[in-house]
Amino acid sequence: SCTEAVLAEAAGAAARPCPCPLPREDCALSRLLRRLLSARRSLDICLFAFSSPQLGRAVQLLHRRGVRVRMVTDAQYMGLQGSQIGLLRHAGIQVRHDQESGYMHHKFAIVDRRMLITGSLNWTTQAIHSNRENVLVMEDAEYVKPFLDEFERIWEEYNPTNYTFF
């Protein structure tokens, strides 16, 4: 489905008719975008892979709106063709990555320290359009807190001042 109207509304722009042939109905991606775009203070993202242009635009919109955005990702996958990580960094968003072997394989986001979005979904066009994925959204503090704690732990662990170079 076309998500241009959701992104235009979030940017404060009038929704222009989109020329793409995709249907305009609500879909899983537009619902995910609306949840992310509900952020007012913070968005913490911990993802293995991130190449969806629509989700990348949403994250940049939040950053431009003054929402504090922090991202943790996997070093091996952040530089792949189509990755949004370089664009996010260029926009001024703080991004940290692992430095050891093995993958930083988490897939979750925390909106305003109160809403958890997690599941099997990598934020890639392939996963969104072709894979069988799951996404769970919850606002129960009992479940959000362990993910907040894990994000903060990894954020500090992946602090560039702690890196060793050979």
C-alpha contacts under 8 A as a table, 3 or more apart, distances in Angstrom:
res1	aa1	res2	aa2	distance
1	S	22	L	5.14
1	S	23	P	4.93
1	S	24	R	5.64
1	S	25	E	6.34
1	S	26	D	7.27
1	S	27	C	6.43
2	C	5	A	7.63
2	C	18	C	7.98
2	C	20	C	7.40
2	C	22	L	5.31
2	C	23	P	6.01
2	C	24	R	5.34
2	C	25	E	7.67
3	T	6	V	5.42
3	T	7	L	6.48
3	T	24	R	7.44
3	T	29	L	7.66
3	T	30	S	5.92
3	T	54	Q	7.48
4	E	7	L	5.19
4	E	8	A	5.94
4	E	15	A	7.54
4	E	18	C	6.84
5	A	8	A	5.07
5	A	9	E	6.02
5	A	15	A	5.36
5	A	16	R	7.63
6	V	9	E	5.29
6	V	10	A	6.30
6	V	30	S	6.84
6	V	33	L	7.48
6	V	34	R	7.26
7	L	10	A	5.08
7	L	11	A	6.21
7	L	33	L	7.98
7	L	54	Q	7.85
7	L	57	R	7.66
7	L	58	A	6.68
8	A	11	A	5.05
8	A	12	G	6.28
8	A	13	A	5.14
8	A	14	A	6.46
8	A	15	A	5.50
9	E	12	G	5.09
9	E	13	A	5.75
9	E	14	A	6.72
9	E	15	A	6.59
10	A	13	A	7.56
10	A	37	L	6.83
10	A	58	A	7.98
10	A	61	L	7.39
11	A	61	L	6.43
26	D	30	S	6.05
26	D	31	R	7.10
27	C	30	S	5.32
27	C	31	R	6.26
28	A	31	R	5.16
28	A	32	L	6.18
29	L	32	L	5.03
29	L	33	L	6.08
29	L	128	I	7.24
30	S	33	L	4.97
30	S	34	R	6.18
31	R	34	R	5.16
31	R	35	R	6.37
32	L	35	R	5.18
32	L	36	L	6.32
33	L	36	L	5.16
33	L	37	L	5.94
33	L	55	L	6.76
33	L	58	A	6.85
34	R	37	L	5.00
34	R	38	S	6.14
35	R	38	S	5.30
35	R	39	A	7.59
36	L	39	A	5.95
36	L	43	L	7.83
36	L	58	A	7.39
36	L	59	V	7.79
36	L	111	V	6.67
37	L	58	A	6.56
37	L	59	V	7.87
37	L	62	L	6.72
38	S	111	V	7.71
39	A	42	S	6.18
39	A	43	L	6.56
39	A	62	L	7.28
39	A	67	V	7.03
39	A	111	V	5.48
39	A	112	D	5.77
40	R	67	V	5.90
40	R	112	D	6.59
41	R	66	G	7.58
41	R	67	V	4.85
41	R	68	R	6.17
41	R	112	D	5.49
42	S	67	V	5.16
42	S	68	R	4.60
42	S	69	V	5.84
42	S	110	I	7.95
42	S	111	V	6.01
42	S	112	D	4.68
42	S	113	R	7.01
43	L	67	V	7.01
43	L	68	R	6.24
43	L	69	V	4.81
43	L	70	R	6.49
43	L	109	A	6.90
43	L	110	I	5.69
43	L	111	V	4.78
43	L	112	D	6.09
43	L	113	R	7.72
44	D	69	V	5.86
44	D	70	R	4.96
44	D	71	M	5.93
44	D	109	A	5.52
44	D	110	I	5.15
44	D	111	V	6.74
44	D	151	F	7.52
45	I	69	V	7.72
45	I	70	R	6.25
45	I	71	M	4.67
45	I	72	V	6.21
45	I	107	K	7.97
45	I	108	F	6.08
45	I	109	A	4.29
45	I	110	I	6.52
46	C	71	M	5.81
46	C	72	V	4.69
46	C	73	T	5.92
46	C	106	H	5.92
46	C	107	K	5.69
46	C	108	F	5.32
46	C	109	A	6.05
46	C	151	F	7.09
47	L	50	F	6.78
47	L	71	M	7.73
47	L	72	V	6.41
47	L	73	T	5.11
47	L	74	D	7.31
47	L	104	M	7.62
47	L	105	H	6.72
47	L	106	H	5.43
47	L	107	K	4.50
47	L	108	F	6.31
47	L	109	A	7.99
47	L	122	N	6.74
47	L	123	W	7.53
48	F	73	T	5.36
48	F	74	D	5.29
48	F	77	Y	7.04
48	F	103	Y	7.57
48	F	104	M	5.93
48	F	105	H	4.80
48	F	106	H	5.94
48	F	107	K	6.27
48	F	122	N	6.51
49	A	73	T	7.10
49	A	74	D	7.20
49	A	77	Y	6.00
49	A	78	M	6.84
49	A	83	S	7.52
49	A	122	N	5.46
49	A	123	W	6.15
49	A	124	T	6.66
50	F	56	G	7.90
50	F	78	M	7.55
50	F	83	S	5.72
50	F	84	Q	5.86
50	F	85	I	7.01
50	F	122	N	6.44
50	F	123	W	4.61
50	F	124	T	5.32
51	S	56	G	7.42
51	S	82	G	5.46
51	S	83	S	4.30
51	S	84	Q	5.04
51	S	85	I	7.91
51	S	123	W	6.14
51	S	124	T	4.53
51	S	125	T	6.40
52	S	55	L	5.39
52	S	56	G	6.09
52	S	83	S	7.80
52	S	84	Q	7.11
52	S	123	W	5.70
52	S	124	T	4.57
52	S	125	T	4.90
53	P	56	G	4.88
53	P	57	R	6.05
53	P	84	Q	6.98
53	P	125	T	7.79
54	Q	57	R	5.16
54	Q	58	A	6.32
55	L	58	A	5.01
55	L	59	V	6.27
55	L	123	W	7.25
56	G	59	V	5.20
56	G	60	Q	6.26
56	G	84	Q	5.99
56	G	88	L	7.29
57	R	60	Q	5.07
57	R	61	L	6.07
58	A	61	L	5.04
58	A	62	L	6.31
59	V	62	L	5.18
59	V	63	H	6.32
59	V	69	V	7.61
59	V	88	L	7.87
60	Q	63	H	4.99
60	Q	64	R	6.17
60	Q	88	L	6.66
60	Q	91	A	6.98
60	Q	93	I	7.96
61	L	64	R	5.12
61	L	65	R	6.10
62	L	65	R	4.94
62	L	66	G	6.50
62	L	67	V	5.34
62	L	68	R	7.98
62	L	69	V	7.59
63	H	66	G	5.25
63	H	67	V	5.08
63	H	68	R	6.37
63	H	69	V	6.12
63	H	93	I	7.03
64	R	67	V	7.31
69	V	93	I	6.13
69	V	94	Q	6.81
70	R	93	I	6.50
70	R	94	Q	5.09
70	R	95	V	6.09
71	M	93	I	7.69
71	M	94	Q	6.21
71	M	95	V	4.67
71	M	96	R	6.24
72	V	95	V	5.76
72	V	96	R	4.84
72	V	97	H	5.46
72	V	98	D	7.95
72	V	154	I	7.74
72	V	155	W	6.87
73	T	77	Y	7.84
73	T	78	M	6.80
73	T	95	V	7.44
73	T	96	R	6.44
73	T	97	H	4.89
73	T	98	D	6.98
73	T	104	M	6.37
74	D	77	Y	5.56
74	D	78	M	6.11
74	D	97	H	5.37
74	D	98	D	5.71
74	D	103	Y	6.14
74	D	104	M	4.88
74	D	105	H	7.10
75	A	78	M	5.45
75	A	79	G	7.46
75	A	97	H	5.26
75	A	98	D	5.68
75	A	99	Q	6.88
76	Q	79	G	6.70
76	Q	80	L	7.77
77	Y	80	L	5.53
77	Y	83	S	7.76
78	M	83	S	6.03
78	M	84	Q	7.80
78	M	85	I	5.84
78	M	86	G	7.73
79	G	83	S	6.27
79	G	85	I	7.45
79	G	86	G	7.55
80	L	83	S	5.56
83	S	86	G	7.03
84	Q	87	L	5.35
84	Q	88	L	6.21
85	I	88	L	5.08
85	I	89	R	6.15
85	I	95	V	7.67
86	G	89	R	5.10
86	G	90	H	6.02
87	L	90	H	4.99
87	L	91	A	6.17
88	L	91	A	5.06
88	L	92	G	6.60
88	L	93	I	5.46
88	L	95	V	7.92
89	R	92	G	5.13
89	R	93	I	5.00
89	R	94	Q	6.42
89	R	95	V	6.47
90	H	93	I	7.30
96	R	155	W	7.04
96	R	158	Y	5.97
96	R	159	N	6.83
96	R	160	P	7.49
97	H	104	M	7.89
97	H	158	Y	5.96
98	D	103	Y	7.82
98	D	104	M	6.39
98	D	158	Y	5.80
99	Q	158	Y	7.35
99	Q	163	Y	7.25
107	K	118	T	5.89
107	K	119	G	6.35
107	K	120	S	6.65
107	K	121	L	6.67
107	K	122	N	6.37
108	F	116	L	7.09
108	F	117	I	5.45
108	F	118	T	4.26
108	F	119	G	6.92
109	A	116	L	5.94
109	A	117	I	5.11
109	A	118	T	6.52
110	I	113	R	5.75
110	I	114	R	6.83
110	I	115	M	5.49
110	I	116	L	4.70
110	I	117	I	6.28
110	I	144	V	7.70
110	I	147	F	7.89
110	I	148	L	7.27
111	V	114	R	6.05
111	V	115	M	4.98
111	V	116	L	6.56
111	V	117	I	7.99
112	D	115	M	6.68
113	R	116	L	8.00
113	R	144	V	7.60
113	R	148	L	7.11
114	R	139	E	5.65
114	R	140	D	7.52
114	R	141	A	6.63
114	R	144	V	6.47
115	M	137	V	6.97
115	M	138	M	5.71
115	M	139	E	4.47
115	M	140	D	7.60
115	M	144	V	6.70
116	L	136	L	7.82
116	L	137	V	5.58
116	L	138	M	5.32
116	L	139	E	6.23
116	L	143	Y	7.86
116	L	144	V	5.62
116	L	147	F	7.77
117	I	135	V	6.74
117	I	136	L	5.71
117	I	137	V	4.56
117	I	138	M	6.78
118	T	121	L	7.67
118	T	135	V	5.55
118	T	136	L	5.30
118	T	137	V	6.60
119	G	133	E	7.57
119	G	134	N	5.30
119	G	135	V	4.41
119	G	136	L	5.76
120	S	133	E	5.61
120	S	134	N	5.44
120	S	135	V	6.63
121	L	127	A	6.47
121	L	128	I	7.53
121	L	133	E	5.45
121	L	134	N	6.14
121	L	135	V	6.48
122	N	127	A	6.28
123	W	127	A	6.90
123	W	128	I	7.16
124	T	127	A	5.25
124	T	128	I	6.21
125	T	128	I	5.13
125	T	129	H	6.00
126	Q	129	H	5.46
126	Q	130	S	5.47
126	Q	131	N	6.72
127	A	130	S	5.59
127	A	131	N	4.74
127	A	132	R	7.46
127	A	133	E	7.05
128	I	131	N	6.48
128	I	133	E	7.74
138	M	143	Y	7.73
138	M	144	V	7.59
139	E	143	Y	7.77
139	E	144	V	6.80
140	D	143	Y	5.64
140	D	144	V	6.20
141	A	144	V	4.85
141	A	145	K	5.73
142	E	145	K	5.92
142	E	146	P	7.61
143	Y	146	P	6.22
143	Y	147	F	7.26
144	V	147	F	5.45
144	V	148	L	6.26
145	K	148	L	4.94
145	K	149	D	6.08
146	P	149	D	5.02
146	P	150	E	6.11
147	F	150	E	4.96
147	F	151	F	6.05
148	L	151	F	5.11
148	L	152	E	6.24
149	D	152	E	5.23
149	D	153	R	6.13
150	E	153	R	5.04
150	E	154	I	6.14
151	F	154	I	5.25
151	F	155	W	5.89
152	E	155	W	4.94
152	E	156	E	6.23
153	R	156	E	5.42
153	R	157	E	6.16
154	I	157	E	4.82
154	I	158	Y	5.92
155	W	158	Y	5.37
155	W	159	N	6.29
156	E	159	N	5.12
157	E	162	N	7.35
158	Y	162	N	7.09
158	Y	163	Y	7.58
159	N	162	N	5.62
159	N	163	Y	7.25
160	P	163	Y	5.24
